[in-house]
Amino acid sequence: MYDNILFPFDGSDGAAAALHHTSELAHWADATIQVLYVADTTRDSITVVDGETVDALVQQGEEVVEEAAKTLDTLGAAYDTDIVQGNPAPTIVDYAERYDQDLVVMPTHGREGVSRYLAGSVSEKVVRLSPVPVLTVRMQPDETFAFPYENILVPTDGSAAATAAADQLVEFAAQLDATLHVLSVVDDAALGLDVRSVTSGKDSEAAATDAVETVVSTAEERGVKNTVTHIEHGTPVEGILDCIESNEIHAVGMGTTGRRGTDRILLGSVAENTVRSAPVPVMTLAEPSE
């Protein structure tokens, strides 16, 4: 399913921890990890040492990928390494497409409090831009992630984008023999207080139920043995986070865009906010192009 896994690596503590998690995934999938270091051309890195022109970031990249290689040798994972120059986020996205990578694993760096730690970062930009699935792994000192995932959460609103994402995630759950949790959130805040909103609320709940049942039906056809359904009320991100906490979810998978009528359920902002705040790995899948 994932024969080639791209892992952009910068040598940070969070990235090093995520590399171990990626190795576990690669062992399960019998995949090759492509370790990539991007020397950021948006930064001034050229210097002169003993009369020779040297790119300090490229030199740093050589040290970083060597460090990753030593780790992967210890872990017994199959891998290749590469160093390229460019603007990190678009370069990573272009590299994944050009070299037929099946999955991009991006470590994220969480902070306590209200800091939007991922906003504007390379990881968030890759989530927005990549047509290749992206698995973001938030590494904090008190968090550890186990693989294989035993409980996978798939939020859906029934849109084409969400359904397409769920199709791949169902296959992932089936191969892992994981329990698939399917969630749809009715956003009560968007309904208002008049009589029309009561009818709209009933319609929204019926649509949420249909969306969940569609994914469950696909899961059963693909051989997923255990499914759990959830219809919640509230904001989408809060519903997702509550479901993670209440059901010992190990990973979340979702589409990065999606609309049902005028409702904003799995729009990019919801996926990005989930990536920023979820205490478990989040796989995002872009809406298929027409």
C-alpha positions in Angstrom: 0.0 0.0 0.0 2.9 2.3 0.9 5.9 1.1 -1.0 7.8 4.4 -0.9 7.7 6.7 2.1 9.2 10.2 2.0 10.6 11.5 5.2 11.9 15.1 5.2 14.4 15.2 8.0 16.0 18.2 9.7 17.8 16.5 12.6 15.6 18.0 15.3 14.5 16.0 18.4 11.0 15.8 17.1 12.1 14.6 13.7 14.3 12.0 15.2 11.5 10.6 17.2 9.2 10.6 14.2 11.9 8.7 12.3 11.5 5.8 14.6 7.7 5.8 14.1 8.2 5.9 10.3 10.6 3.0 10.6 7.8 0.9 12.3 5.4 1.8 9.5 8.0 1.0 6.8 8.7 -2.4 8.4 5.0 -3.2 8.4 4.5 -2.1 4.8 7.9 -3.5 3.6 8.6 0.0 2.3 11.7 2.0 1.5 12.1 5.3 3.4 13.4 8.2 1.3 15.2 10.5 3.7 15.2 14.0 2.3 17.0 17.1 3.5 16.1 20.4 1.8 18.8 23.1 1.9 16.6 26.2 2.2 17.4 28.5 -0.7 15.3 31.2 0.9 18.1 31.6 3.5 21.6 33.0 2.9 23.9 30.0 3.4 26.9 30.6 1.1 30.2 31.4 2.8 33.9 31.2 2.0 36.2 28.9 4.0 39.9 28.8 3.3 39.3 30.5 -0.1 36.6 27.9 -1.1 32.9 28.7 -1.6 30.9 26.5 0.7 27.1 26.1 1.1 26.8 25.7 4.8 23.2 24.3 4.6 24.3 21.6 2.2 27.1 20.7 4.5 24.6 20.6 7.4 22.3 18.4 5.2 25.1 15.9 4.7 25.5 15.6 8.5 21.8 15.3 9.1 21.1 12.6 6.5 24.2 10.7 7.8 22.6 10.8 11.3 19.3 9.5 9.9 21.1 6.7 8.0 22.9 5.5 11.2 19.5 5.4 13.0 17.8 3.5 10.2 20.7 1.1 10.0 20.3 0.4 13.7 16.5 -0.1 13.1 17.1 -2.4 10.1 14.9 -0.3 7.8 15.4 0.0 4.0 16.2 3.6 3.0 17.8 6.0 0.6 19.0 9.5 1.3 19.0 12.7 -0.8 19.9 16.4 -0.4 18.3 19.0 -2.6 18.1 22.7 -2.6 14.9 24.8 -2.7 12.0 26.4 -0.8 11.3 23.5 1.6 7.5 23.0 1.4 7.0 23.2 -2.4 10.3 21.3 -2.9 9.0 18.4 -0.7 5.7 18.3 -2.5 7.4 18.3 -5.9 9.8 15.6 -4.8 7.0 13.4 -3.6 5.3 13.6 -7.0 8.3 13.4 -9.1 9.7 10.3 -7.5 6.4 8.5 -7.0 6.3 8.5 -3.2 3.2 6.9 -1.7 3.2 8.7 1.6 4.9 11.8 3.1 5.6 11.6 6.9 6.0 15.1 8.4 7.0 15.6 12.1 5.3 18.6 13.8 6.6 20.4 16.8 3.9 21.0 19.5 4.0 23.7 22.1 2.0 24.1 25.2 -0.6 26.9 25.6 -2.3 28.6 22.7 0.7 28.8 20.3 -0.3 27.8 16.8 2.9 25.7 16.5 2.2 24.4 13.1 0.7 27.5 11.5 2.8 28.8 8.7 5.3 26.0 9.2 6.7 23.7 6.5 4.5 20.8 7.7 1.3 22.8 7.4 2.2 24.0 3.9 3.0 20.5 2.8 -0.5 19.4 4.2 -2.1 22.1 2.1 -0.1 21.5 -1.1 0.5 17.8 -1.4 -1.6 15.6 -3.6 0.3 12.7 -2.0 -1.1 11.6 1.4 0.6 13.2 4.4 1.0 11.6 7.8 1.8 14.3 10.4 3.3 13.1 13.7 3.2 15.6 16.6 6.1 14.8 18.9 6.1 16.2 22.4 8.2 15.1 25.3 5.3 13.4 27.1 3.8 11.7 24.0 4.7 8.3 22.5 3.1 6.6 19.5 2.6 2.9 19.1 2.3 1.1 15.8 0.4 -0.8 14.4 -2.6 1.5 15.1 -5.4 -0.4 16.7 -8.1 2.3 16.5 -8.3 4.6 13.5 -10.8 7.5 13.4 -12.2 8.7 10.1 -14.3 11.9 10.2 -16.7 12.4 7.3 -19.3 14.7 6.0 -20.3 12.6 3.0 -18.7 14.9 0.5 -16.8 13.6 -2.5 -13.5 14.6 -0.9 -14.3 13.0 2.4 -15.5 9.8 0.8 -12.4 9.5 -1.4 -10.2 9.9 1.6 -12.2 7.4 3.6 -11.8 4.9 0.7 -8.1 4.7 1.2 -8.3 4.9 5.0 -10.7 1.9 5.0 -8.1 -0.1 3.1 -5.4 1.0 5.6 -7.6 -0.1 8.5 -8.3 -3.4 6.8 -4.7 -4.2 6.3 -3.9 -3.3 9.9 -6.9 -5.3 11.2 -7.7 -2.2 13.1 -11.1 -1.0 14.5 -12.4 1.7 12.3 -14.3 4.6 14.1 -16.4 6.7 11.8 -17.4 10.1 12.9 -19.7 12.9 11.6 -20.2 16.1 13.5 -23.4 18.2 13.3 -22.3 21.8 13.7 -25.1 23.2 15.9 -23.5 26.7 16.0 -24.2 27.1 12.3 -27.9 26.4 12.6 -29.3 29.5 14.4 -32.3 29.7 16.6 -35.3 30.1 14.4 -37.9 27.4 13.3 -36.1 26.8 10.0 -32.9 25.9 11.9 -34.8 23.1 13.6 -35.7 21.5 10.3 -32.1 22.2 9.1 -30.8 20.5 12.2 -32.8 17.3 11.5 -31.6 17.4 7.9 -28.0 17.8 9.0 -28.2 14.9 11.4 -29.8 12.7 8.7 -27.0 13.7 6.4 -24.4 12.9 9.0 -25.9 9.5 9.6 -25.9 8.8 5.8 -22.3 9.9 5.6 -21.2 7.5 8.4 -23.2 4.6 7.0 -21.6 5.0 3.6 -18.1 4.6 5.1 -19.2 1.7 7.3 -20.7 -0.1 4.3 -17.4 0.3 2.3 -15.4 -0.9 5.4 -17.5 -4.0 5.6 -17.1 -4.7 1.9 -13.3 -4.4 2.4 -13.2 -6.8 5.2 -12.9 -4.5 8.2 -14.1 -6.6 11.1 -14.8 -4.0 13.7 -16.5 -0.6 13.1 -17.8 1.9 15.6 -20.1 4.8 14.5 -20.2 8.3 16.1 -22.7 11.1 15.5 -21.7 14.1 17.6 -22.9 17.7 17.9 -20.6 20.7 18.2 -17.8 22.1 16.2 -16.0 19.6 13.9 -12.5 20.0 15.5 -13.9 19.7 19.1 -15.9 16.6 18.0 -12.8 15.0 16.6 -10.6 15.7 19.6 -13.3 14.5 22.0 -13.7 11.3 20.0 -9.9 10.7 20.1 -9.8 11.1 23.9 -12.9 9.1 24.6 -12.1 6.1 22.4 -8.3 5.7 22.7 -7.8 6.6 19.0 -4.3 5.9 17.7 -4.5 7.7 14.4 -6.9 10.0 12.5 -7.4 10.1 8.7 -9.3 12.8 6.9 -9.7 14.7 3.6 -8.2 18.2 3.4 -11.2 19.7 1.7 -14.9 19.0 1.4 -18.3 20.7 1.2 -21.8 19.5 1.5 -24.1 22.3 0.3 -23.0 25.4 2.2 -21.8 23.5 5.3 -18.1 23.7 6.1 -17.2 20.4 7.7 -13.9 18.9 6.4 -12.6 22.1 4.8 -8.8 22.6 4.9 -9.1 24.7 8.0 -10.6 21.9 10.0 -8.0 19.4 8.8 -5.2 21.8 9.6 -6.6 22.6 13.0 -6.8 18.9 13.7 -3.2 18.4 12.6 -2.2 21.2 14.9 -4.0 19.9 18.0 -4.5 16.2 17.8 -2.3 14.2 20.2 -2.1 11.3 17.7 -0.8 11.0 14.1 -3.1 12.5 11.5 -3.2 11.4 7.9 -4.5 14.0 5.4 -5.5 13.1 1.9 -6.1 15.8 -0.7 -9.4 16.0 -2.7 -8.8 14.2 -6.0 -8.4 16.4 -9.0 -11.1 16.5 -11.6 
